[in-house]
């Protein structure tokens, strides 16, 4: 699979998700399928400009996970340039600009999704990235801010930008992640006018929904985020469906979830091997196991009770004790 100048093993991408797609999580997903591209959760350019050392914990061992993308969010071209200069010492494969985050923090700071109504600054940020980065550039957008963007204007902006590929979440910023708000029509029309590859994102929860997304919009690749939380097999399920025609459904039961958590612990240990994490190795392991055990337990019988117990866990041993009794 080729995205601009980037060669990938397949057309599947793990979306960057804040406080989710950490190094252990990315390794965990790739245990079940060699996802074509993974990403570090978005990093704030203003924070990096003020204190570069603050993000070192997010970039530990990223050279072991290539191909990997680093996503940046910000509104100041100078802060972006400073960040790019700082990142040049790291070995990664794509610099991704976030122009779609719908959080209140992003909108207030006039970054992320706010850029869907500020094309002037969006152009400046893209120009800065293309000029100063030695890595391929991608851009993640939404279909508009509170109404669909002008297709022709967006297509011109992208085609003239010099970026390698575009990622689009098929919702407007104001729609956040609400059900029933997917806008594949805008994605389809934009794809028809683009001169670079387009990656589709949004509500890809099964092989059939992935096929519908591709068939309707003709996107070149798929990015999946939230569905991987609790279903690390999603990428393998898509691969089996598109290559073999096999529709694999997750037969989720407590024994399978316990096996997943065991594998996750192995991936945490693998990541922590040979390093002293700034937050403490034991603390990182506890945080990772706790939140992922909670996600993995979704839709399991008595999951509400189990997740409530896990949420109150105070140690790794406490987590294991809870799991041993379910």
N, C-alpha and C positions, 0 to 999 in steps of 0.2 A: 504494500500500500504506500503510495507516494502522496505526501501533503506538501506541496511546494517543493522545497529542496530537501525535505525530510523523508527518509525511507523508514517505514514501519512494517512490522511483521503482519499486522492486520489493521482493520479499520475501526477498532474499538478503543475508546479513550475513557479513562477514569477521571471524572470531573474533580476539580479542586474544590474541597469543602472545608470551611474554617472549622478547626477543632475536630475534624473527622479524618481527612486523608493524610494522617501522619505517616512517618516511615513504616512503623509496624503494620498499619492498615494497608498501605500500598503493597507491602510484601505479602500480606495475607491474601489480598485479592489475586495477586499473581501466582499464588500457590495453586489455584484452581484453573487458571488460564493465563497464558502469557500476554496480558493486556498490552496492546500496541504502544500506548503512551499513558503515563501516569503524571500526576502533578502535585507539587508542593502547595499547601493551602495558601490563599492569597496573602501577600505581604504588603504592608503599608509603606509607601515611599517616604512619607514624612517621618515616620518612625526610624527608618533606616538612615535617612539624612541626619537625624539628630543623634542616633545611637546605633551604629552598624552592628555592634556586638550583641544587641538585643535579639537579632534574628539568627545568630549562629546555630542555636539549638534546632532551628527549623531546617538547616541545611546539612546536618551531620550525615556523612556517608552517602550523599545523593549521587556521587559518582558510581556507586554500586548498583544504582537503579535505572540506569539509562536504557532506553530513551525516557527522559523525564523533563517536564516543563516547570518553569517557575512563573507563577502568576503575580503580577503587581497591580495594586490599586492606588490611585492618587489623582490629584488635579493640577499639580504644579510641575511643569516641564523641567525646571531646574532640579527639583527633588528627584524626578525620574532619571535625569542624567547622572546625578550623584549615585543613585542606586545601581544603575547599570554599570557604572565604573567599579563600584564595590563588588558586584557579582561576577565581574570578569575573571576573578581568581578561582571561581568554582566551575566544575565540569558538569554542564547540563546541556540540554539540546534545543529548547525552545523558550523564548521570552514571551509570555502571554500578558496582554493588557486587559484589565477588567473594566468593561464599560456596561455592565449589566447588573451589578449587585443592587438589590432593592432595599437593603437595610436602611433604617432611619439614620444611622450613623453616616452611611455613604452619601445619602441624599443631602444631609445637613452640611457635609464637607464638600459638596458639589463634585463628587467623584463617583465611580461605579456607574450605576443606572442613571444618575443625573446627567451623564454625558449624552444620553439619548435625546436630550433637548438642548444640548450645547455642542453642536457639531464643530464650532470654531475651535474650542479648546480640545475637542477630540482629535481634530486634525493636527494641532500642535503637539499633542502627546504622541501621536503616531509618528510624526515627522522626527521627533526627538529620539524615539526608540529605534527607528530605521537607521537614522544617522549614526547613532553611538553604539548600538549593540552589534557584536560580531556573531550573534546567534540568530537563527530564523525568528521572525516575529509572527505571533498570532494575536487575534483580537477577539474577545468574547463580548457579544452584544445581546440585546433583546429586540423584540419586534417593534419597539417604540417605547415612549414614556407613558402617556395616558391615552394615546391613540397610535395606530400604526404609522411608522415613519414613511416619508416619501420614498418610494422604491427607487426611482430614478436617481434621486439625490444621494441615497445611501450607496447605490451601486457605483456611482461616479467616485464618491469618496473612497470606497474600498479599492476599486480598480486602479485608481491613481496613487494609492498610498505606499506601495512597495512592500506590504506585508505578505507573508507566505500563504497563510490560510485564515479563514474566518470561522468562528464558532458562534452559533446563534441558539439561544434558549427561546423556544417558540411561544413566548408570552411577553406581554408588555410589562414594564417595570412596576406599574401600579397594580398589576394583577398578582404580584408576588408569586406564590406557588398555588394559587387557588384552583380547585378542580373546575373543569369546564371552560377554562380560559385559553386553552392551547390554540395557537393561530398558525396552522400549517400553510394556509393560503399565502400569507406574507412570505414565509420561508420559501415556498415554491416559486413565487414571482421574483424574489431576490436571486435565487439560484439561477434562474434563466438569464439573468443579466450579469452574473459574475464571471470574471476571467480567472479567478483563483478557486481552489477547492473550498467547499463549505461543509462544516461539521454540524450536524443537528443534535439538539439536546432538549429534553423535556418530556416527562411522562412515558419514558421507555421502560416499561415494567415487565415485559414478556417478549418472547420471540415474535408473536403475532403483532404486537404494537410496534416493534422495531421494523418489521416488514412493511407495515402500513405507512410508517413515517418515511421510509426510504422510497417506497413505491409512489407515494403522493408527491413528495418534494424533490426526489432525485438527489438528495444530499450524498456527499462522497463518503462520509464516515459518521459514526455515532458516538456521542459522549453520554455517559451514564453516571449519575451521582447517587441520589437518594435510594434507588432500588438496591444498590450494592450493600446498603446498611441492613444487615440481617439476611441478605441473600448473596453471599460471595460467589455463588455459582452462576450468576446472571450472564457473565461474559461467555462462559462455556456453553450455557444454554443457547445463546445467540449463535455461537460458532456451529454447534451441532445442527441447529435448525437450518442455517443458510448453506451449510456444506453437505449435510447428510439428509436433511428433511425430517430429522427427528425432533419432535417437540417434547422436551424434557421438562417436567414440572417438579418443583421442590417438594419432596416428601418429608416435610418438616416434622420432627418429633424430638423428644427430649434427648434421646441417645445421640442423634445427629448433632444437635446443638452442643452437647457436651464435647463431642469430637471436634467441632469447630473451635470451641473455646480452648481446648487442648492445643490445637494447631496455632491458634492466635498467641498463646503463651510462648510457644516455640519461636514464633516470629519476633516477639518482643525480645526474648533472650538473644536471638540471633543479632538483632539490631544493637542491643546494648553490649554485646561482647566486645571487649577491648577498649571501651570508652568509659568516661565518667561524665554522665549527663549533668548539665548545670543544675537541673532540678532534683537530682538524686536518682540513681538507677531504680531503687526500690519504689520510690514515689511514682516515677514514670510507669513502671510495670503495673502498679496498683491502679493508676488512672486509666491506663489502656485496657486492662482486663475488665474493670468495672463497667466502663461505658459500653464496651463492645459486647459484654455479656448481656447487658440490658437491651441493646439493639437486636442481638441475635435471638432473644427470647420472644420477640414480637410474634403474635399469632399462635403461640403455643398454648395448649390447655393450661388454664390457671396462670397465664402469663402476667396478668395484672398483679397478682399476689407475689409472684416470684420477682418481678421487676421492682416492686415496692421494697422487698427485702434486700435486693441487690443495691438499690439506691441508698439504703441505710448502712451498707457494709463499710467498715472502717479499716480493713486490712485485706491483704491477699488471702490469708488463711480464712478470714470470715467469708469471703466470696466462695472459696472452695468448700467450706462447710455448708453453705446454703445450697450449692449445686449438688453436693453429695446426698442431700435429703429431698431432692425433687425427682 
